[in-house]
Amino acid sequence: MEFKLSTRRSDSVFIVDLAGKITAGDALSALRQTIRDEVAKGHTKILLNLKDVSYIDSSGLGELIMALGTVTQTICAKCGATVFKDDEGNWDPCPQCESRDRKPWGELKLSNPGRQVMDLLQFTKLYTVFDVHQSEEEALTSFRSR
């Protein structure tokens, strides 16, 4: 099955419906650009619906990890500026307000993983990194409970 990507909204959650094989090439470029565009628009709650995904290879898995990093990047809790760590791994003060309080920018969750996807997440132990839900409804409810 050819890769397909479509988007929709449910309240404050931006949903990306994925279908087919998530492998190296145009599929990953489309997914990466969609996530970056939505983050740039200010969408802080993103759900990747994997219901119709038949296969993910290592490149696809890497792209899911990149998406997670993009959406959950650390920002200043006071003013929202992007913050960085120094060479020793310690957080620099915020470049705008000097605060040392941090928070994640947004949330990214996965829903409806098929058997191959779930097996891959378990084998790589990434199910402990991603917030994975068995249904879209369950994932949407978890966004509301925060």
N, C-alpha and C positions, 0 to 999 in steps of 0.2 A: 504494500500500500504506500502510495506517495505521501510525503509529509504535508500536513495542512495545519494552518494556524488561523484561528479567529479569536476575536475579543468581544467582550460584553461587560456590562456592569450589573452589580446587584448591591443596591444601596451604596455604601462607601467602598466596596470591594471591587477591584478591577480583576476580571477573570480572563485568563488566557486558555482557550481550549486547544489542546494539541492532539494531533491524530497522525497515525502512520509511524514511520521509523525516524527516531531522532539520532542522526548520524552526521559525520563530518560533511561540510559543504553548505549549500544554500539554506538547509534547515536550521543550522546553528546560527548563521548570519541573521536570518529572519527573527529567531527567538531573541538573540542578543539585542538587536535593534529595537524590538518591541519593548523589552524590559527597560532599556535605556531611555526610550522615548517617554514611557509612562512615568518613570522616576523623575525625568526632567519636567513633566507636567505636574508633579507634586503628588502623584498617587502613592500613598504609603502602605496600602493593603493590597497585596497581589496574590492571587490564587492561580496556580498552574493546575489545570484539570487534565489529568493523564488518562482519562477514561478510554480513549480510542488509540492510545499509544501501544503499538505492537512490539516495539523493540527500541532499546537505548544501548548504544555502544559507549566505549570509554570517552570518546569525544563529546557525546551527548551528556554523559554524566558530568564531565568537566564543565560544560555549559550551564548545567543546573546549579553547580557550585558557584560559578561566576555570577549567576543571577541572584543567588542568595547573598553573596557578598555585596553586590550592587545595591540591593534593596535594604539590607541591614547594616550598611556602613555606619560607623560611629560618628556622631556629631556632638556638638556642645549642647548640653541640656538647657542652658540658659538662653543662648541666642540662635542656635541652629547652624552655626558655622561648621564647616568640615574641620576636623582635628586630626592630628597625626602623632605618631610616636617618634621619639628621638632615636639615635643610633643604638642606644642601650635598651630600647624597648619600653621606655617610660613615656607616658603621655605628656606632650608639650602643653603649656597653657593655651587656651583658646586664643587665636591670633586677633580676634575682634574684641573680646570682653575680658580676657585673662582668667575666665572661670576654669575650674578643673573638673566640673561635673560633666558626665558623659551619658549618652543614651543611644540606642540604635535608631536610625532614621525611620525605618519601616519594618513591615513584616512580610515574609513570603512563606506560603504554605503549599503543600502538594495535596491533591485529592484524587481518588479513584485509581490508585496504581494497580495495574494488572499483575499477573503472576510473575512475568519476567522482570518487570520493573521492581516489584517488591523483593524478589529474590536477589536482584542486584543491589538494592539498598541494604538488605540484610547482610549479604556477603561482604560488602565493603564497609559495613558498620555505619553507613551514612544515615540510616534510619534514626540514629541518635543525634544527628546534626539537623536534619530537616524535620519540620512539623508536618507529619503525614497523617492524613485522614482518609478513612475508607469511603466516605461519600462527600459530595459537594455540600450538602446540607449541614453535615457535621463540621466541615471546615468553616462554612459561613457563620455558624453558631459560635465557633471558637474565636472568630474575629470580634464578634459582638461582646464576648464575655471579658474582654480586656479593657 
